[in-house]
Amino acid sequence: MTNLTPTQRTALETAATRPQGNIFPVISASGKELNGGAAGKVISALANKGLAHDASLNPPYCNWQISNAGYQAIGQEPPKKEEPTPVEEEPETTNEILDNFLDGLAIKIRRGSKKEMVIAMMLTEGGASNLEIAEATGWAAHTIRGFIVGTLKKQLGLVIDTERDFTRDTTGRRKFFTNYRIVGKEGQ
């Protein structure tokens, strides 16, 4: 059995209730959110004990999550990994729409690139949020905004519909995101 401080136990128990097991924001035993060095000390202690791991897709930024050993340390079973459902082939019409759209642009977009992927995401009916784009590409928020404003709007002359909204995280705080959708080209 691993010896845990009350704050370490609370941080693990809170992370276990979150959908992806994220440890941050770190909650202390008194229920307050820890910031800065205090949160860093709790996370590094958990990582040293093997109870947390960095699941970041965007180094050097860390995304600390509870590990299987962390679940066991607080007496819980680790969640079962869901088997990925087989991905169906995209209908030919979606590829044709993307091909026709890309062929009409002033700048050529390389096939299979992140730019093409983001454009395809933004061409869907619901568009794509900055969180979805960041997850798919590994880009930071400022890179996404720069790509949308600089490349899509200014260079390619696309009309982008933006919509800001928010969700609430497990602590009840609002988490803002922006949804982007390509609605056409200027002059059409």
N, C-alpha and C positions, 0 to 999 in steps of 0.2 A: 504494500500500500504506500502510495506517495504522500509525503507530508505536504499539505497545502496550507498557506495562510488563509484567513477568512476572505481576504480580497481576491486571492488567486482562485479560490473555490467559487466565489460569486462571479468572477469574470468568466470562468469556464461554464458555469450553469447558465449565465446569460447568453453566452455564445452558442450553447447547445439548443437554445430556443429560436435562434435566428436561422432563416432558411438555408444559408450556405455555411453556417457555423463561424461567421466573422466575429473576431474577438473585439475589434475596435468598433465603436467607442467602448473603452474599458469602464466597467461599473464597479465601484468599490463595495465593500461589505456594508457600508452605511447607505448605499443607494445613490451616491453621488458619482458623477462622471469624472474620471481622472483625465488630466491633460498633461502634455509635456513629458518631463522626466519621470513623473510618477507612473504614468501609463507605460512608458518605455521600460521601466524596471520590472513591472508586472509581466509584460510580454516577454522580455528577455529571460526572466526566471522560468516562465512556462516553456519557452523554446528550449532552454538548457535542459529541462527535465523531459523533453520530448512530448510535451502535452499540447504544443502548438507548432504549426509549420507555416512557412510563407508560400502562399498559393498565387503569388503575383504573376500576371501576364505582361506586366509593364515595368521591368526593372529600371531604375533602382527603387521604385516605389513599392512598398511592402503591402501585402494583403494577408494579415495573420488570421489563420483559421484554426479551430480546435482540431486536434488529431484524434485518431481512433484511441490512442492511449489516454488522451484527455477525457473522452467520453467514459472510458473505463474507470478513470480516477475519481469521477463524480458518481459512479455507480449506474451509468446509463449504457445502453447498447448503442454502438455507432449506427447511424442510419444506413440502410441498405442502398447501395448504388443501383440506380435503375438502369436496366439494359437499354441502350439506345434503340429507338425504333428505327427500322430501316427507312432510309430517306427515299422517297419516291422521286423518280426523274421529273424534272421540271417540265411542264407542258411546253411543247414546241412553240406555242404562241408567246410565252414569256420571253424566250430567247429571241424570237423574231422581233418583238417589241423593243428589246434592249439593243439588238443589232441595228434596227432601223433608226433608233434614237441616236446611237453612237455614230452611225455613218453620217448623220446630218450635222454633226458638230464641227466647229471651225478648227479645233485642235483634236488630233487623234489620241484616243485613250488606248493604252496597251491592254490587250485581252488578258484576263486573269490577274490584273493588277488590283491594288486596294482601291484605287480611284474608280475602277469599273464596278467593284463590289459595292462601294458606297452609293454610286449612281443607281445601281440596280435596287438597292434597299430603299432609296428615296423615291424611286418610280412606282413602288407599290402603292396601293390605295391608302393605306394607313401611314405611309412614310416610315421614317426611322428616327428614333430618339438619339440624342447625343450619347446616352448611356449604351444603347445598342451598337452604335457606330464605334465607340471606344472599345467595347468588348470584342467586336469583330476585327478591328484593325490594330488595336494596341496603341492608338493615337491618344495624346493628351487632349484636354478640352480646347486649349488654344489652337492646337493643330487642326482640329475639326472645324472650328469657327473660321480659321484662316483659309482652309480648303473651300468651304462653302462660299465665303464672301469673295475671296481672291480668284479661285479657279472657276467655280461654277457660275457665280453671278457676273464678275467683271470680265473674265476671259471668254467664257462660253456664252454669256448672255442669257442664262437660264433664269426663270422666274421661280423663286423658292417661297413656299408658304411655310411660315414658322408659327408654332403654337407653344406657349409656355404653360406648364402645368406642374403639379407636384404630387408626390406620394408621401406616405408616412412610414418611417422606419420603425423598427420594433420598440424603440424608446418613445415613439410618438412625435418625434421631430419631423418637420417637413423637409423633404429632399426634392429640390427643384430639378426639372429637366426640360429640354427643348425638343420638340418634335419637328423634323424637317421633311418637306415633301416637295418634289419637283412637279410644278403644275404646267409648265410649258416653256417656250422660248420667247424672248422679247420680240415684239412685233407680230406675234401670231394671235 
